[in-house]
Amino acid sequence: MRSTTAGFIKFSSTVPALNYDLIENGLVRFNEPRTLELLHQAKHIVFPEIAVQVDTRTRRDLMPASAADLMNKLNELDQRFFRCPDSLSAKLKAFAREPGLVSAETDDRQVRS
């Protein structure tokens, strides 16, 4: 599973802050320090001095405009992390298969998203 930091802007404007905390905790649980660092650095670029706000309207109001500088920073961050091997996808698939959420025969295309 590849996460793009530019997608962090969309994620930040639509996903409740409580989910940010759940994702952060999940990355710790799955021992994914590089992906966790990507999440933290992307968050710092979009919300440099504040926590991710719980209220969606407040969060959207505090997000910087999609300026070229912001996108350049996120794209640079994405390129640095994209070179790292993806270990999270296999862990997530195993986690989903364990309780039977997906079968072992499930095609990769069906579990990507």
C-alpha positions as CSV (number, residue, x, y, z in Angstrom):
1,M,0.0,0.0,0.0
2,R,1.6,3.2,-1.1
3,S,0.5,6.4,0.5
4,T,1.1,9.6,-1.3
5,T,1.6,12.7,0.8
6,A,-0.4,14.8,-1.7
7,G,-3.2,12.5,-0.7
8,F,-2.7,13.7,2.8
9,I,-4.4,17.0,1.9
10,K,-7.5,15.2,0.8
11,F,-7.3,12.8,3.8
12,S,-6.9,15.7,6.2
13,S,-9.9,17.6,4.8
14,T,-12.3,14.6,4.8
15,V,-11.2,12.1,7.5
16,P,-12.0,12.8,11.1
17,A,-9.1,13.6,13.3
18,L,-10.0,10.6,15.5
19,N,-9.1,8.4,12.5
20,Y,-5.7,10.1,12.2
21,D,-5.1,8.9,15.8
22,L,-6.3,5.4,14.9
23,I,-4.0,5.3,11.9
24,E,-1.1,6.5,13.9
25,N,-1.7,3.9,16.5
26,G,-2.1,1.2,13.8
27,L,1.2,2.1,12.3
28,V,2.8,1.7,15.7
29,R,1.1,-1.7,16.2
30,F,2.2,-2.9,12.8
31,N,5.8,-1.7,13.6
32,E,5.8,0.6,10.5
33,P,8.2,3.4,11.7
34,R,8.9,4.6,8.2
35,T,5.2,5.0,7.2
36,L,4.6,6.6,10.6
37,E,7.3,9.0,9.9
38,L,5.8,9.8,6.5
39,L,2.4,10.5,8.2
40,H,4.1,12.7,10.8
41,Q,6.1,14.7,8.3
42,A,3.1,15.2,6.0
43,K,1.0,16.3,8.9
44,H,3.8,18.8,9.9
45,I,3.8,20.2,6.3
46,V,0.0,20.7,6.3
47,F,-0.5,21.5,10.0
48,P,2.9,22.7,11.1
49,E,2.1,24.1,14.6
50,I,-1.2,22.5,15.6
51,A,-2.7,19.1,16.1
52,V,-5.1,17.7,13.5
53,Q,-8.4,19.3,14.5
54,V,-11.4,17.1,15.3
55,D,-13.9,19.5,13.8
56,T,-13.9,19.1,10.0
57,R,-14.8,22.7,9.2
58,T,-12.1,24.0,11.6
59,R,-9.6,21.6,10.1
60,R,-10.5,22.7,6.5
61,D,-10.3,26.4,7.5
62,L,-6.8,25.9,9.0
63,M,-5.4,24.0,6.1
64,P,-3.1,26.1,3.9
65,A,-4.3,26.7,0.3
66,S,-3.0,24.2,-2.2
67,A,-0.1,26.4,-3.1
68,A,2.7,25.2,-5.3
69,D,5.1,25.3,-2.5
70,L,3.0,23.1,-0.3
71,M,2.6,20.6,-3.1
72,N,6.3,20.7,-3.9
73,K,7.1,19.9,-0.3
74,L,4.7,17.0,-0.2
75,N,5.8,15.6,-3.5
76,E,9.5,15.8,-2.4
77,L,8.5,13.9,0.8
78,D,6.6,11.4,-1.2
79,Q,9.6,10.7,-3.5
80,R,11.9,10.1,-0.5
81,F,9.5,7.6,1.1
82,F,8.4,6.0,-2.2
83,R,11.9,4.5,-2.6
84,C,11.5,2.5,0.6
85,P,10.2,-1.1,0.4
86,D,6.5,-1.6,1.1
87,S,6.1,-3.9,4.1
88,L,2.7,-2.5,5.2
89,S,0.6,-4.1,2.5
90,A,1.6,-7.6,3.4
91,K,1.0,-6.9,7.1
92,L,-2.5,-5.5,6.3
93,K,-3.4,-8.4,4.1
94,A,-2.3,-10.9,6.8
95,F,-4.3,-8.9,9.4
96,A,-7.4,-9.0,7.2
97,R,-7.1,-12.7,6.4
98,E,-6.6,-13.8,10.0
99,P,-10.2,-13.1,11.1
100,G,-11.6,-14.0,7.6
101,L,-12.2,-10.4,6.4
102,V,-10.7,-11.5,3.0
103,S,-9.9,-15.0,1.8
104,A,-6.3,-16.1,1.1
105,E,-7.4,-16.5,-2.6
106,T,-8.5,-12.9,-2.8
107,D,-6.9,-11.3,-5.8
108,D,-4.5,-8.4,-5.0
109,R,-6.7,-6.0,-7.1
110,Q,-9.6,-6.6,-4.8
111,V,-7.8,-5.7,-1.6
112,R,-6.0,-2.6,-2.9
113,S,-7.4,0.8,-2.1
